[in-house]
Amino acid sequence: MPVDVKICGLTTPETVTCAVEGGAALCGFVFFPPSPRNLEPVAAKPLVNLVPDGITRVGLLVDADDAFIDTLLSHVRLDVLQLHGKETAYRVKEIRERFRLPVMKAVPVSRIEDLAIGRMYEGFVDHLLFDARPPRGATRPGGNALAFDWSLLANSDWKVPWLLAGGLNADNLAEAVRISGATTLDVSSGVEDAPGVKSPQKIRQFLELAQEV
């Protein structure tokens, strides 16, 4: 059964077009300066505009304040705000209500107990994203090419749709789906030639394989 794919960290017209034409269900754009995939809101506008209606435009934020989100949304039309920092459930609820956009909350996972964090957000989000917990000292919360034990999610029941992220690539996506039961995958570093440098060839390959799972 084919799975949906979110290509995250797109930074060039070529790779956005590749993701769109390859059948990505979601296109993600990063707004977090420490990331090699970071975009300034003004620069992001023409890229996001390449994504047609019907494909979800996701903006990844890390502990952003209201002023930054206001500025971002004044330049860029987004469908979902992905919160990838240490936002509390209260802050998530506040952002969702203030900006009237669906919210996706990232949950860092390394052990079964971490899933309890996801339960704290279930009533305040539209999507959950389970990503590998970053290593100690990491400067960014995701896109670190690390996977976690996918079996932790097997047979789990959630009130909202969820995505699997963390260390996914063309070689392991089928196994990740089989073990975790994920129906949507989020890939970033796994379709890159170098940090922040997306490969059109790897994007196409990942999307093709996702249709064959």
N, C-alpha and C positions, 0 to 999 in steps of 0.2 A: 504494500500500500504506500503510495507516494507520501512524503512528508513535506510540510511547508518549510521554507528557509528564509531566514533574515540574514542578509549580508550587512555586516556592521563595519563602520569606520571607512565609508566610501569618501574619497577626496578628489576624484577627477571625473570629468565628463565621460571619458572612455569607460571607466569601471562602473559608473552609474548606469550607463547605457547597456553594458554587458550584463549587469544584474537584472535590469528590467527585461531585456530581450531573452535572457536565460530562464525567466520564470520565477524570480524571487518574489515571495509574498510580501516581504517587508524590506525596506532599505533603511539602514541606520546611519546617522551622521553624529559625530562626536563633537561636543562643545565643552572641552576640558583641557586647558592649556598644557598640563604635563604629558598628555598623550601625544604620540607621534602622528595620531590621526586627527588631531584637533583642527577645527575650522572656526574662523571668525564668522559671526552672523552675516555680515555683508557678503563675504566671499561664498558662503553656503547657499545663498539665495538662488543663483543660477543652477547650481547642482541639484538642489531639492526640486526645482521647477522641471527638471528632466524626468522626474518620477510621475507617471500618469495617475489619474484617479483609478482606484481599484487596487493599487499597490500601496501599502501602508508606509507613511513617512514617519520615521522615529527619530527623535532627538535625544541623545544620551547626555545626561547632566549628572554632575557629582556635587552634591551639597550646594546647589546654586541658590542664590537669594532671589527674592521677588523682582528686584530691579534688573538682574541679569535676564531672568525669564521674560520679563516685559520687553526688554530690548530685543532679545532673540525672536520672539513672536511678532514683533513689529517688522522684522525683515524676512522671516522664514515661515512658510505655511507647513505646520506639522500636524500629524494625526494623533500621535501618541508621544507622551513624555516618559522617557526611560530614566528612572532615578537609580543611579549606580553608586551612591555614596552611603553615608551612615544616617540617612534621613529616618527620623522616628515615624511611627505610625501616625502620630498627630500631624507631623509635617507633611507626610504623604497626603493625608486627608485634606489639609489646608491647601496644598498645591492643586489637587484635583478639583476642589470647589472653587478656588479663586480663578483658575485659568480655564475651567470648563473643558478640559481635555482628558481623554482616557490616560491612565497612568499604569506604567509597567515598573514593578519594583524588583531590583536584583537582590538575590539572597546568596551570600557566599557560603559554600558548602565544603566541608572536609570530613564530617562525621555525621552520623544519624541525628545527633542532638541538634544540629544546625537547622534541620527541617522545621523545628519548633518556631524558629524565627519567621519562617514563611507563614505559619498559622497566625502570627500576630498581625500580619498585613492583609490577610484574606478579605476582611470586610471593608477595606479601604482602597483596593486596587482593582484594575480591570484585567491585569496579567501579572504573573510572577515569572521571573527568570532565574533559574538556578545555575550559578556559575561557580567555578573552582575558587576556593578561598585563596587570595593572593599571598605570596610568600612574605615573611617578615621583612620589613624594610622596603617593600615595593612602593613605587611612586604612583601607581595607578591601580584601581580596584578590579580591572578586567583587561582582556587582551594580552594576557601573559603566557599564552600557549600551554596552560596547565589544565589537566583534566582531573576529575574526582571519581570516586567509586559510583558508577552509574546505577548499580544495584540498589543504592539507597533510595532511589525514586521508584523502583519497581513496585507495581501494584498499589502505589499511593493514590489517594483520592483527594482531589482539590476542588474547591468551589469555583475557582476561576481557571481559565486556560493558562498553561505554563509552557515555557520554552527551556530547552537545554542548551547550555553554553559551556565553554571551557575546553580548550585543547582539541576541538573537533577539526577533522581534515578528511580528505577523500579516502584515506586508508582506514579510518575507524568509524565513519558515520553510520554504516550499516550495523555494526556491532553496538554502537551507542544507542541506536533506536531499538534494537532487539532487547537489550538488557534493561534500559530505562523505561521503555514504553512511550518515549517522547513522540509527539506528533508535529512539533515544530522545533527546528534547530537554529541556533544563532552562531554564526561563524565570523571570525575576524582574522586573527593571525594565521589560521589554517588555510587562507587563500591569499597569502602574501609571499613575496619574494624576500622582503626585509620588513622590519617594523614600520608600519604605516604605508608600505608600498604594495598595493593590491595587484595581483596578477590576473589579467583577464582570462588567461588559460585556466588557472586554478579555479576561478569563479565559475566558469562554464562547466568544468569537470565536476565540481561539487554539486552544482544544480542538476546536472544530468544524472549523477548517481543517486541524488535524493529522490528522483522520480522512479528509480528502480528498486527502492527498498521494499 
